[in-house]
Amino acid sequence: MADATTAPTYEEMRAKLTEVKDPEINMSIVELGLVYDITYDNGDVLVTMTLTSPGCPLGPVIRGEVYAKMKEIPGVKDVDVQIVWNPPWDPRTMASEDVRMALGIW
């Protein structure tokens, strides 16, 4: 893990986000393909992601967990979690193979 003087790597930030699960299906938001991008700029992290649907009732919970997990990383001062709808989430092309199998998508 990075220390306070070293920027965390993309892989470290992505690995931390694998700890965040969609509460309705109990699967990692990373494995589901909901995280589109993670950038780090001088202590500020921007997470660009989507939800499984625009009406997802647990969106604020997921967003809060993403924020909290990123803040656990040394060197991260602030986090902005942007929820976007383009491109639309499609588990057939965006989710990992393991998730597709678990969801019965071939």
Chimera marker file (.cmm) of the C-alpha trace (Angstrom):
<marker_set name="trace">
<marker id="1" x="0.000" y="0.000" z="0.000" r="1" g="1" b="0" radius="0.5"/>
<marker id="2" x="1.134" y="3.540" z="-0.661" r="1" g="1" b="0" radius="0.5"/>
<marker id="3" x="2.234" y="5.780" z="2.195" r="1" g="1" b="0" radius="0.5"/>
<marker id="4" x="1.196" y="9.413" z="2.686" r="1" g="1" b="0" radius="0.5"/>
<marker id="5" x="3.955" y="10.671" z="0.371" r="1" g="1" b="0" radius="0.5"/>
<marker id="6" x="3.332" y="8.185" z="-2.428" r="1" g="1" b="0" radius="0.5"/>
<marker id="7" x="0.345" y="8.168" z="-4.744" r="1" g="1" b="0" radius="0.5"/>
<marker id="8" x="-1.627" y="4.923" z="-4.632" r="1" g="1" b="0" radius="0.5"/>
<marker id="9" x="-1.574" y="2.953" z="-7.846" r="1" g="1" b="0" radius="0.5"/>
<marker id="10" x="-4.649" y="2.328" z="-9.958" r="1" g="1" b="0" radius="0.5"/>
<marker id="11" x="-4.400" y="-1.344" z="-8.992" r="1" g="1" b="0" radius="0.5"/>
<marker id="12" x="-4.365" y="-0.490" z="-5.254" r="1" g="1" b="0" radius="0.5"/>
<marker id="13" x="-7.429" y="1.718" z="-5.609" r="1" g="1" b="0" radius="0.5"/>
<marker id="14" x="-9.255" y="-0.857" z="-7.730" r="1" g="1" b="0" radius="0.5"/>
<marker id="15" x="-8.399" y="-3.616" z="-5.238" r="1" g="1" b="0" radius="0.5"/>
<marker id="16" x="-9.843" y="-1.510" z="-2.406" r="1" g="1" b="0" radius="0.5"/>
<marker id="17" x="-13.065" y="-1.056" z="-4.380" r="1" g="1" b="0" radius="0.5"/>
<marker id="18" x="-13.451" y="-4.827" z="-4.756" r="1" g="1" b="0" radius="0.5"/>
<marker id="19" x="-14.383" y="-4.745" z="-1.052" r="1" g="1" b="0" radius="0.5"/>
<marker id="20" x="-17.550" y="-2.774" z="-1.903" r="1" g="1" b="0" radius="0.5"/>
<marker id="21" x="-20.451" y="-5.078" z="-2.682" r="1" g="1" b="0" radius="0.5"/>
<marker id="22" x="-23.787" y="-4.343" z="-4.270" r="1" g="1" b="0" radius="0.5"/>
<marker id="23" x="-26.022" y="-5.077" z="-1.264" r="1" g="1" b="0" radius="0.5"/>
<marker id="24" x="-28.854" y="-6.500" z="-3.359" r="1" g="1" b="0" radius="0.5"/>
<marker id="25" x="-26.784" y="-9.154" z="-5.146" r="1" g="1" b="0" radius="0.5"/>
<marker id="26" x="-23.816" y="-9.388" z="-2.746" r="1" g="1" b="0" radius="0.5"/>
<marker id="27" x="-21.189" y="-9.108" z="-5.491" r="1" g="1" b="0" radius="0.5"/>
<marker id="28" x="-18.249" y="-6.727" z="-5.834" r="1" g="1" b="0" radius="0.5"/>
<marker id="29" x="-19.004" y="-3.542" z="-7.759" r="1" g="1" b="0" radius="0.5"/>
<marker id="30" x="-15.689" y="-4.024" z="-9.573" r="1" g="1" b="0" radius="0.5"/>
<marker id="31" x="-16.519" y="-7.578" z="-10.653" r="1" g="1" b="0" radius="0.5"/>
<marker id="32" x="-19.992" y="-6.430" z="-11.683" r="1" g="1" b="0" radius="0.5"/>
<marker id="33" x="-18.350" y="-3.900" z="-14.013" r="1" g="1" b="0" radius="0.5"/>
<marker id="34" x="-19.930" y="-0.901" z="-12.295" r="1" g="1" b="0" radius="0.5"/>
<marker id="35" x="-16.623" y="0.975" z="-11.855" r="1" g="1" b="0" radius="0.5"/>
<marker id="36" x="-15.691" y="2.720" z="-15.095" r="1" g="1" b="0" radius="0.5"/>
<marker id="37" x="-12.627" y="4.727" z="-14.003" r="1" g="1" b="0" radius="0.5"/>
<marker id="38" x="-10.523" y="5.711" z="-10.993" r="1" g="1" b="0" radius="0.5"/>
<marker id="39" x="-8.140" y="8.669" z="-11.116" r="1" g="1" b="0" radius="0.5"/>
<marker id="40" x="-5.789" y="10.136" z="-8.540" r="1" g="1" b="0" radius="0.5"/>
<marker id="41" x="-4.568" y="13.742" z="-8.593" r="1" g="1" b="0" radius="0.5"/>
<marker id="42" x="-2.503" y="15.094" z="-5.709" r="1" g="1" b="0" radius="0.5"/>
<marker id="43" x="-4.600" y="13.441" z="-2.989" r="1" g="1" b="0" radius="0.5"/>
<marker id="44" x="-7.929" y="13.739" z="-4.764" r="1" g="1" b="0" radius="0.5"/>
<marker id="45" x="-9.593" y="10.600" z="-6.112" r="1" g="1" b="0" radius="0.5"/>
<marker id="46" x="-12.337" y="10.585" z="-8.723" r="1" g="1" b="0" radius="0.5"/>
<marker id="47" x="-14.323" y="7.374" z="-9.058" r="1" g="1" b="0" radius="0.5"/>
<marker id="48" x="-16.570" y="7.234" z="-12.112" r="1" g="1" b="0" radius="0.5"/>
<marker id="49" x="-19.115" y="4.478" z="-11.832" r="1" g="1" b="0" radius="0.5"/>
<marker id="50" x="-22.679" y="3.459" z="-12.496" r="1" g="1" b="0" radius="0.5"/>
<marker id="51" x="-25.348" y="1.460" z="-10.710" r="1" g="1" b="0" radius="0.5"/>
<marker id="52" x="-27.251" y="-1.615" z="-11.845" r="1" g="1" b="0" radius="0.5"/>
<marker id="53" x="-30.252" y="0.606" z="-12.604" r="1" g="1" b="0" radius="0.5"/>
<marker id="54" x="-31.085" y="4.325" z="-12.461" r="1" g="1" b="0" radius="0.5"/>
<marker id="55" x="-33.702" y="3.599" z="-9.807" r="1" g="1" b="0" radius="0.5"/>
<marker id="56" x="-31.365" y="1.604" z="-7.577" r="1" g="1" b="0" radius="0.5"/>
<marker id="57" x="-32.650" y="2.328" z="-4.047" r="1" g="1" b="0" radius="0.5"/>
<marker id="58" x="-29.274" y="1.535" z="-2.497" r="1" g="1" b="0" radius="0.5"/>
<marker id="59" x="-27.299" y="3.920" z="-4.718" r="1" g="1" b="0" radius="0.5"/>
<marker id="60" x="-26.533" y="6.320" z="-1.846" r="1" g="1" b="0" radius="0.5"/>
<marker id="61" x="-25.325" y="3.407" z="0.313" r="1" g="1" b="0" radius="0.5"/>
<marker id="62" x="-23.000" y="2.124" z="-2.420" r="1" g="1" b="0" radius="0.5"/>
<marker id="63" x="-21.718" y="5.625" z="-3.124" r="1" g="1" b="0" radius="0.5"/>
<marker id="64" x="-20.998" y="6.121" z="0.586" r="1" g="1" b="0" radius="0.5"/>
<marker id="65" x="-19.127" y="2.825" z="0.823" r="1" g="1" b="0" radius="0.5"/>
<marker id="66" x="-17.006" y="3.727" z="-2.227" r="1" g="1" b="0" radius="0.5"/>
<marker id="67" x="-16.140" y="7.048" z="-0.577" r="1" g="1" b="0" radius="0.5"/>
<marker id="68" x="-15.266" y="5.371" z="2.733" r="1" g="1" b="0" radius="0.5"/>
<marker id="69" x="-13.076" y="2.672" z="1.142" r="1" g="1" b="0" radius="0.5"/>
<marker id="70" x="-11.104" y="5.197" z="-0.898" r="1" g="1" b="0" radius="0.5"/>
<marker id="71" x="-10.548" y="7.349" z="2.209" r="1" g="1" b="0" radius="0.5"/>
<marker id="72" x="-8.895" y="4.339" z="3.910" r="1" g="1" b="0" radius="0.5"/>
<marker id="73" x="-6.030" y="4.480" z="1.406" r="1" g="1" b="0" radius="0.5"/>
<marker id="74" x="-2.978" y="6.406" z="2.637" r="1" g="1" b="0" radius="0.5"/>
<marker id="75" x="-2.400" y="9.523" z="0.553" r="1" g="1" b="0" radius="0.5"/>
<marker id="76" x="-6.074" y="10.008" z="-0.308" r="1" g="1" b="0" radius="0.5"/>
<marker id="77" x="-7.335" y="13.369" z="0.953" r="1" g="1" b="0" radius="0.5"/>
<marker id="78" x="-10.718" y="13.648" z="-0.754" r="1" g="1" b="0" radius="0.5"/>
<marker id="79" x="-12.958" y="11.474" z="-2.896" r="1" g="1" b="0" radius="0.5"/>
<marker id="80" x="-15.534" y="12.394" z="-5.520" r="1" g="1" b="0" radius="0.5"/>
<marker id="81" x="-17.843" y="9.556" z="-6.571" r="1" g="1" b="0" radius="0.5"/>
<marker id="82" x="-19.530" y="10.384" z="-9.859" r="1" g="1" b="0" radius="0.5"/>
<marker id="83" x="-22.519" y="8.241" z="-10.832" r="1" g="1" b="0" radius="0.5"/>
<marker id="84" x="-22.954" y="8.191" z="-14.625" r="1" g="1" b="0" radius="0.5"/>
<marker id="85" x="-25.446" y="6.481" z="-16.920" r="1" g="1" b="0" radius="0.5"/>
<marker id="86" x="-23.411" y="6.467" z="-20.114" r="1" g="1" b="0" radius="0.5"/>
<marker id="87" x="-22.418" y="3.934" z="-21.165" r="1" g="1" b="0" radius="0.5"/>
<marker id="88" x="-25.403" y="2.040" z="-19.784" r="1" g="1" b="0" radius="0.5"/>
<marker id="89" x="-24.383" y="-0.901" z="-17.604" r="1" g="1" b="0" radius="0.5"/>
<marker id="90" x="-24.652" y="-4.217" z="-19.400" r="1" g="1" b="0" radius="0.5"/>
<marker id="91" x="-23.625" y="-7.253" z="-17.331" r="1" g="1" b="0" radius="0.5"/>
<marker id="92" x="-23.263" y="-9.348" z="-20.505" r="1" g="1" b="0" radius="0.5"/>
<marker id="93" x="-20.249" y="-7.274" z="-21.558" r="1" g="1" b="0" radius="0.5"/>
<marker id="94" x="-19.101" y="-5.437" z="-18.413" r="1" g="1" b="0" radius="0.5"/>
<marker id="95" x="-19.264" y="-8.038" z="-15.634" r="1" g="1" b="0" radius="0.5"/>
<marker id="96" x="-16.510" y="-10.564" z="-14.998" r="1" g="1" b="0" radius="0.5"/>
<marker id="97" x="-16.954" y="-14.125" z="-16.219" r="1" g="1" b="0" radius="0.5"/>
<marker id="98" x="-17.488" y="-15.327" z="-12.634" r="1" g="1" b="0" radius="0.5"/>
<marker id="99" x="-20.297" y="-12.805" z="-12.117" r="1" g="1" b="0" radius="0.5"/>
<marker id="100" x="-21.940" y="-13.693" z="-15.429" r="1" g="1" b="0" radius="0.5"/>
<marker id="101" x="-21.896" y="-17.365" z="-14.438" r="1" g="1" b="0" radius="0.5"/>
<marker id="102" x="-23.313" y="-16.597" z="-10.968" r="1" g="1" b="0" radius="0.5"/>
<marker id="103" x="-26.079" y="-14.484" z="-12.510" r="1" g="1" b="0" radius="0.5"/>
<marker id="104" x="-26.827" y="-17.098" z="-15.173" r="1" g="1" b="0" radius="0.5"/>
<marker id="105" x="-25.742" y="-14.869" z="-18.075" r="1" g="1" b="0" radius="0.5"/>
<marker id="106" x="-24.015" y="-16.606" z="-20.969" r="1" g="1" b="0" radius="0.5"/>
<link id1="1" id2="2" r="1" g="1" b="0" radius="0.2"/>
<link id1="2" id2="3" r="1" g="1" b="0" radius="0.2"/>
<link id1="3" id2="4" r="1" g="1" b="0" radius="0.2"/>
<link id1="4" id2="5" r="1" g="1" b="0" radius="0.2"/>
<link id1="5" id2="6" r="1" g="1" b="0" radius="0.2"/>
<link id1="6" id2="7" r="1" g="1" b="0" radius="0.2"/>
<link id1="7" id2="8" r="1" g="1" b="0" radius="0.2"/>
<link id1="8" id2="9" r="1" g="1" b="0" radius="0.2"/>
<link id1="9" id2="10" r="1" g="1" b="0" radius="0.2"/>
<link id1="10" id2="11" r="1" g="1" b="0" radius="0.2"/>
<link id1="11" id2="12" r="1" g="1" b="0" radius="0.2"/>
<link id1="12" id2="13" r="1" g="1" b="0" radius="0.2"/>
<link id1="13" id2="14" r="1" g="1" b="0" radius="0.2"/>
<link id1="14" id2="15" r="1" g="1" b="0" radius="0.2"/>
<link id1="15" id2="16" r="1" g="1" b="0" radius="0.2"/>
<link id1="16" id2="17" r="1" g="1" b="0" radius="0.2"/>
<link id1="17" id2="18" r="1" g="1" b="0" radius="0.2"/>
<link id1="18" id2="19" r="1" g="1" b="0" radius="0.2"/>
<link id1="19" id2="20" r="1" g="1" b="0" radius="0.2"/>
<link id1="20" id2="21" r="1" g="1" b="0" radius="0.2"/>
<link id1="21" id2="22" r="1" g="1" b="0" radius="0.2"/>
<link id1="22" id2="23" r="1" g="1" b="0" radius="0.2"/>
<link id1="23" id2="24" r="1" g="1" b="0" radius="0.2"/>
<link id1="24" id2="25" r="1" g="1" b="0" radius="0.2"/>
<link id1="25" id2="26" r="1" g="1" b="0" radius="0.2"/>
<link id1="26" id2="27" r="1" g="1" b="0" radius="0.2"/>
<link id1="27" id2="28" r="1" g="1" b="0" radius="0.2"/>
<link id1="28" id2="29" r="1" g="1" b="0" radius="0.2"/>
<link id1="29" id2="30" r="1" g="1" b="0" radius="0.2"/>
<link id1="30" id2="31" r="1" g="1" b="0" radius="0.2"/>
<link id1="31" id2="32" r="1" g="1" b="0" radius="0.2"/>
<link id1="32" id2="33" r="1" g="1" b="0" radius="0.2"/>
<link id1="33" id2="34" r="1" g="1" b="0" radius="0.2"/>
<link id1="34" id2="35" r="1" g="1" b="0" radius="0.2"/>
<link id1="35" id2="36" r="1" g="1" b="0" radius="0.2"/>
<link id1="36" id2="37" r="1" g="1" b="0" radius="0.2"/>
<link id1="37" id2="38" r="1" g="1" b="0" radius="0.2"/>
<link id1="38" id2="39" r="1" g="1" b="0" radius="0.2"/>
<link id1="39" id2="40" r="1" g="1" b="0" radius="0.2"/>
<link id1="40" id2="41" r="1" g="1" b="0" radius="0.2"/>
<link id1="41" id2="42" r="1" g="1" b="0" radius="0.2"/>
<link id1="42" id2="43" r="1" g="1" b="0" radius="0.2"/>
<link id1="43" id2="44" r="1" g="1" b="0" radius="0.2"/>
<link id1="44" id2="45" r="1" g="1" b="0" radius="0.2"/>
<link id1="45" id2="46" r="1" g="1" b="0" radius="0.2"/>
<link id1="46" id2="47" r="1" g="1" b="0" radius="0.2"/>
<link id1="47" id2="48" r="1" g="1" b="0" radius="0.2"/>
<link id1="48" id2="49" r="1" g="1" b="0" radius="0.2"/>
<link id1="49" id2="50" r="1" g="1" b="0" radius="0.2"/>
<link id1="50" id2="51" r="1" g="1" b="0" radius="0.2"/>
<link id1="51" id2="52" r="1" g="1" b="0" radius="0.2"/>
<link id1="52" id2="53" r="1" g="1" b="0" radius="0.2"/>
<link id1="53" id2="54" r="1" g="1" b="0" radius="0.2"/>
<link id1="54" id2="55" r="1" g="1" b="0" radius="0.2"/>
<link id1="55" id2="56" r="1" g="1" b="0" radius="0.2"/>
<link id1="56" id2="57" r="1" g="1" b="0" radius="0.2"/>
<link id1="57" id2="58" r="1" g="1" b="0" radius="0.2"/>
<link id1="58" id2="59" r="1" g="1" b="0" radius="0.2"/>
<link id1="59" id2="60" r="1" g="1" b="0" radius="0.2"/>
<link id1="60" id2="61" r="1" g="1" b="0" radius="0.2"/>
<link id1="61" id2="62" r="1" g="1" b="0" radius="0.2"/>
<link id1="62" id2="63" r="1" g="1" b="0" radius="0.2"/>
<link id1="63" id2="64" r="1" g="1" b="0" radius="0.2"/>
<link id1="64" id2="65" r="1" g="1" b="0" radius="0.2"/>
<link id1="65" id2="66" r="1" g="1" b="0" radius="0.2"/>
<link id1="66" id2="67" r="1" g="1" b="0" radius="0.2"/>
<link id1="67" id2="68" r="1" g="1" b="0" radius="0.2"/>
<link id1="68" id2="69" r="1" g="1" b="0" radius="0.2"/>
<link id1="69" id2="70" r="1" g="1" b="0" radius="0.2"/>
<link id1="70" id2="71" r="1" g="1" b="0" radius="0.2"/>
<link id1="71" id2="72" r="1" g="1" b="0" radius="0.2"/>
<link id1="72" id2="73" r="1" g="1" b="0" radius="0.2"/>
<link id1="73" id2="74" r="1" g="1" b="0" radius="0.2"/>
<link id1="74" id2="75" r="1" g="1" b="0" radius="0.2"/>
<link id1="75" id2="76" r="1" g="1" b="0" radius="0.2"/>
<link id1="76" id2="77" r="1" g="1" b="0" radius="0.2"/>
<link id1="77" id2="78" r="1" g="1" b="0" radius="0.2"/>
<link id1="78" id2="79" r="1" g="1" b="0" radius="0.2"/>
<link id1="79" id2="80" r="1" g="1" b="0" radius="0.2"/>
<link id1="80" id2="81" r="1" g="1" b="0" radius="0.2"/>
<link id1="81" id2="82" r="1" g="1" b="0" radius="0.2"/>
<link id1="82" id2="83" r="1" g="1" b="0" radius="0.2"/>
<link id1="83" id2="84" r="1" g="1" b="0" radius="0.2"/>
<link id1="84" id2="85" r="1" g="1" b="0" radius="0.2"/>
<link id1="85" id2="86" r="1" g="1" b="0" radius="0.2"/>
<link id1="86" id2="87" r="1" g="1" b="0" radius="0.2"/>
<link id1="87" id2="88" r="1" g="1" b="0" radius="0.2"/>
<link id1="88" id2="89" r="1" g="1" b="0" radius="0.2"/>
<link id1="89" id2="90" r="1" g="1" b="0" radius="0.2"/>
<link id1="90" id2="91" r="1" g="1" b="0" radius="0.2"/>
<link id1="91" id2="92" r="1" g="1" b="0" radius="0.2"/>
<link id1="92" id2="93" r="1" g="1" b="0" radius="0.2"/>
<link id1="93" id2="94" r="1" g="1" b="0" radius="0.2"/>
<link id1="94" id2="95" r="1" g="1" b="0" radius="0.2"/>
<link id1="95" id2="96" r="1" g="1" b="0" radius="0.2"/>
<link id1="96" id2="97" r="1" g="1" b="0" radius="0.2"/>
<link id1="97" id2="98" r="1" g="1" b="0" radius="0.2"/>
<link id1="98" id2="99" r="1" g="1" b="0" radius="0.2"/>
<link id1="99" id2="100" r="1" g="1" b="0" radius="0.2"/>
<link id1="100" id2="101" r="1" g="1" b="0" radius="0.2"/>
<link id1="101" id2="102" r="1" g="1" b="0" radius="0.2"/>
<link id1="102" id2="103" r="1" g="1" b="0" radius="0.2"/>
<link id1="103" id2="104" r="1" g="1" b="0" radius="0.2"/>
<link id1="104" id2="105" r="1" g="1" b="0" radius="0.2"/>
<link id1="105" id2="106" r="1" g="1" b="0" radius="0.2"/>
</marker_set>
